[in-house]
């Protein structure tokens, strides 16, 4: 997870998009490019146009560190 955190910290737009995901109480809609990047990293799951953290642990960890 630390490696993912470093990648997010190097990319402010991606970081902001993922912060929106982990802070959302339900699935949220984000930019399709950011969604694709986060999905490729394994951080989110997709349900149509909506996304959510892949694992509960990701949500908990990244809420604290983003």
Secondary structure, 3 states (H helix, E strand, C coil): CHHHHHHHHHCHHHHHHHHHHHHCCCCECCCHHHHHHHHHCCCEEEECCEEEECCHHHHHHHHHHC
